[in-house]
Amino acid sequence: MTLNKQIADWLESRWVTPAYSGWVLIGVTSCFFGAAVNTMAGWLYVLSGLSFALLGIAAILPARSLRNIKIRRAAIQPVSAGEALTVEVEIANETAHPKSLLQIQDLLPFILGKPVQAPIEVILPHQSYTWRYHHLTQQRGVYRWHTIQLRTAAPVGLFWCRRQQEIPATAVVYPTVLPLTACPIIDSVGQENHAKSYNQQQRVQLATEGLTRSLRPYRTGDPLRLIHWRSSARYGEFRVRELEMMTEGRELVICLDSAETWEEDCFEQAVIAAASLYFYARKQQLNVQLWTAATGLVEGNRTVLHTLAATNFNEAQVANLPQSRLIWLSQNALSLNKISPDSYWLLWGNDSIWQSKVVHNSFGLLIDKEQPLQLQLQQVVRVERSF
């Protein structure tokens, strides 16, 4: 930015700065005044005086036009990457006079896009104007910005005046969730859990003591061995024990190795993979959670999406790695020593990482960042490697 531009911006935001027509009138008026001094012609004094008066009025009115205008924001609904944010701003005129010929500008963070601006023809007294615009997003993240600018040259158009208000805004852009029709890693976990769950339920059905969770009225078809006779005598009706269902082995944690250093495009793919695996596991009715180095374990659709939108690599690790079965997403082959042998992994890199001297016998997939991620997640073949 040149020095002249900086000076003009400083004047416009704190007082006023001449428009092009203003500079022309200032030059013409100065010439008239200089001619009047040289010729002592009265009509030139009158003409230059009127022009200076017009310039003075034109310099005062724009700042008055921007007074007593209140701006409010509506909450911005989260969207997924590639969708458009809907931003709604209400501009209220709290005076008894109309506000006309305004220009509003929302200063978005540069990573989200260029500032968005729009003209406002008039806002009637004690009325408000709603400005709604849509901004296409490209990349996931949590974006915050604060500044809205109002600008006008009304009513004469000779001077520009700009004032800004601090109106905080937060926009959450979720990572893309791939529509997986199959995912062998998740499917294999689900099959194993189903077998374990079936065996556990068989044991629970044969159990008669030590697993009681609560008592409920008898229903047709309940086994007679589950009737709690002492409570039934007290209530005058059959009471049946509800047994605690065992859930060991049914948990699955998707872990994003956000404490490590990543290539940026690989990390973005890993975030998309984590979101896609999480929702596919939910669809398969698995008890699934997400883990990142900065947040630890989180669950719930919106919470997981918000966590993945905000995460970055090289995060300070504040949470310990869970001890349950994991799906480990990383770019560092050495990190596979952290996870248990019954866990799974997705590793971003190339074949050279297999030359590492790390020994690990868990199952997983090497992801090629140059290939479509969705296809690799759906066509993954479970393999066993020794590094």
N, C-alpha and C positions, 0 to 999 in steps of 0.2 A: 504494500500500500504506500503510495507516494505521500510526501509531506502535505501537499495541497489537499489530498483526499482526507488525510487524518484531521487536518484543521477544519475542513468542511463538515466531517462527521461530528467532531467535537462541538462545533457551533450549532449544528442541527439538533443534537440531542440535549443541549443545555439552553440554547436560546433559539435562534433561527439562522438559516443560511439562504442567501438569494437563489432563486431559480434562474434559469436562463433569461427569461423575460425580465426578471428583477435586475440582473446585471445590465441588460440593455437599457432599462429605464434609468438606472443609476448613472450610466455613462452619458446618456442624452441629457439628463438633468444637470450633471456636472458641466457639460459643454454650455448649456443655457446659462448657468450661473457664471461661468467664466466669461461668456460673451457679455452678460449684463454688467459685470465689473469693468470690462474694457470699454464698453460703449455707453454705460450709464443709461441704458434704455429701460424705462419703467416696465414696459410690457414683458421684457425678458426676466426682470425680477419677479413679477407676478407669476409667470409661467414656471420658473424654477421653484418658487415657493410652493405653488400648488403641487408640483411633482414631488418635492420633499415631504409635504404633508401626506400625500398618498402613500409614499414609501413608508413613512412612520406608522400609519394606520395598518398597512399591509404587513408590517413586521410584528405588530402587537396582536392582531386578531387570531392568527393560527394557534398561538399558545393558549389563548382563551378557549378556542374550540375544543381543545383536548382536555380541558378540566372537567372534573365531576363525571368522568366516565369510568364505570366499574366493569371489570372483566371477570368472568367465572368460567371454569372448565368443568365439563362432565367427565366422569371416570371413563377411561379408555379400555374397552374390552380387549382381552388377549386374543391374538391370532397366531396362526402357524406361519412359518417362513414361506414367502411367496404369495401370501394373502395381503389384502389392503387393510391398514389401520383406519378406523373411523374416528376422527377427532372432531369434537363439538365444543364450540366456544360461544358463550353468551356475552354480548356487549350491551350494557345497560346505560341509558341516558338518564341521569338523575336530576337534570335541570328542567326549567320551564321553557327552554328554547330548543329547537331542533338542531341536531348535529349532522352536518352534511359534508359530502365529498371527503370521506376518510379512506385511508388505506391501512389495512391491518396485515401484520406479518408475524408468523409463528416461527421462532428461531429454533429449528430442529437441530439436534446434535449432528455434526458433519458425517459421522459414520452411518447415520440413518438416512440422510439425504439433505438436499438443499433447502433453505428456508422457503416456506409456503406463504404466499400473500394473496390478498383479494381486495377489491374495491368495495366500499359501502357508500351507497348513494345518499341515504338519509336515515337517521334514527329519530323518530318523533319524540316529543317531550314525554318524560316518564314512561318510556317504552324501551323495549330491548330488541336487539337484532341477533339472531342465531346464525352463526357461521359454522358450517359443517363441510369438512373436506375429507377425502380418502387418499391415503398415502401408501403406495405399494412397498412392501418390505422385501428384503433380499436375504437377510441373515438373522438367525435367532439371536436373542439377547434381551437384556433388561435395559431399556433406554430411559434416561431422565433428562429433562430440560426444564427451564424456568421462565424464559423471557418471551413476552409478547410485546410487539412494538405497534404503536399507532402513529400514523403520519398524515399530515394534511398541509395544504397550501391555501385552504379556503379563508376568506371568500374571494380574495382578489387574484391569487395565484402567483404572487410575486416572490414569496418567501416560503420555504419549507420548514416545518417544525416537526420534530419527532420526539415522542416520549415513550418510555417502556415501563411495563409493570411486571413484577415477579409473580408469576402464576405457575406453581410447580405442576409438572405432568410426568407420569410414569407409563410407559408402554412396554408390555411384555410380549415378546415374539417367541413362540414355542418352536422347538425343532420339528422338522418334518417327521411324521410317523408313517413308515412304509406299510402299505397294505399287504402284509405277508399272508399268503394262502397256505404255507407250510413252513416249518422251521424245525429240521430234524433235531437240533440240540434241545430245544424246548420240548419237542414231542417225546424224545427219549426220557427226559426228566419226568414228564407227565406219566409215561407208561410205568416207570419204576415206582413213582409215588402211588399210582393206582394199585399196583400189586401190594405195596406195603400197607396202604390204607385198607385193602380188602382183608389182609391177614390180621391187621390190628382189630378191625371190626369183628372178625370171627372170634378173636380172643375176648373182646368185650362182651359179645353175645353169650359166651360160655361162662363169663365171670358172674359171681353172685355176691361178692363182698369187696370192700376196699376201693371201689371206683364210683361210689354214689355221688352225684352232683346235686340232685334235688328230688323232690317227690311231687307226683302229679296224679290226678284221678285216673282210674283204670279205663283203658280204651279196648274195644273189641279187637282181639288178635294179639294183645300183649301176653308174653310168656308168664305163666303162673309163678315160675320161680323168682320173678322180679317183684312180686307183691311184697310190700312191707307190712307184715301182719300186725305189728304193734301199733303203727300209725293207723292202719285200717280199722282196728278196734276202737281207737280213740275218736276217729271221725265218723264212724258208722258207715263207711263205704271203702271199697278197695282203693288203696293208694299204691302206686307203682314207682319204683326207683328209676330215675333217669341216670344213666351211667356216663361218666366222662369219656368223650371220644379222644383217642390218642392221636396227636398230630405230629409226632416226631418223624422227621424225614420228609415232611411235606413242604417245608419252607425252601424258598429259592431266593437268592440275593443276586441282583445284577450290579456288579461293582465296576465303576469307571475309575481308572487309575489316574485321577486328576492331579495327583501330587508330582507326577513325573513330567519331564520335558517331552513335548510332542512336536511333530510337524503340524502346522496349523490345519492344513486340509485333512490330514489323518484324524486329528482330534475332532473336527466337525463331523467326519464320517462316524467316529466312535459315539458321539452324542446321538446322532440319528439312529445308530444301531441299538444303543441302550434304550431309547424311547420305543423303538419298534419291538424289541424283545420284551420289554415290560408289558406293553399292551397285548402282544400276542399271548404271553403267559397268563394275563388276566382273562383273556378270551378262553384259554384252556382251563380256567378255574383253578389255577395254582395260587398258592399263598406266596406272592412275590413282593419284594421290596427293592428299593434302589439305594445304593451306597456311593457316596463320593467322599473324597478326603476332607472336604471342608464342612460337610453337613452331617455325615454319618448316615444312619438308616432313615429313610423317609418312605412313606407310602401314601396312596391316594392319587387319583389321576391328576388333579390340578396341582397338587404339591409336587409330584414327580416332574411334571412338565415345567413348572416354575423353577425347580432346582436345576434341571437340565438347561433351561434358558439362561440361567445366571452363571453356570459353572465355567471355569477356565482351567487350562493346564497350569502347572507350577503353583498350585494352591498349597497353602500351608496345611499340613495334615493335622487335624484336631480330633479325629475319631479313629478308634482302633478298628482293624479289619474284623468283620464278623466271622464266627467260627463255623457257621452253617455252610451248606453247599452253595458254591458261588458259580456265576458266569463272569469271568474276569476279562475286562477289556483294557488292553494296554498296548504300548509300542515298545516296551522294554522287555526283552526275553528273560532277563535276570529276575524280573519281578514274579515270574511263575513259581519261584521257590516259596513265595508267601502263601500259596493256596494249597488246600488239601488235595490228595490224589483223586478223590471222587468228584472234584470240581471240573468245570469246563472253562475254556478260554477262547477269546478272539484276539489275535495278535496282528497288528499292522506292521508290515515290513516287506522284506523280500527273502529269497532263499538263502541269502548269506547269513541270516541270523541263526540258521540251523547249525552253523559251524561252531556256535558257542559251546563251551564245555560244561554248561549247566545240565544237570540230569533231572528230568521230570517225566512222570509217567501218566499225567492226566490227559484228558481228551480235549481237542479243540480244532480250531481252523485258522489258517494263515490268510489274512485278508489282503488282497491286492487293491491298492487305492485307485488304480487305473481302470479297474473293472467295475461294472454296476454292482452296487452294494446289495440291492434287493435280490438280485439273482444269486449272489454268493450266499446270502443268509438262507435262501430257500433251497438251494441245491447242495448245501454243505453235507459232506460225508464225514461221519465221525471217524477220526484217525487217532492213532497213538504214536507219539514221537518220543525219542530219547535224544536230548540235546547233548 
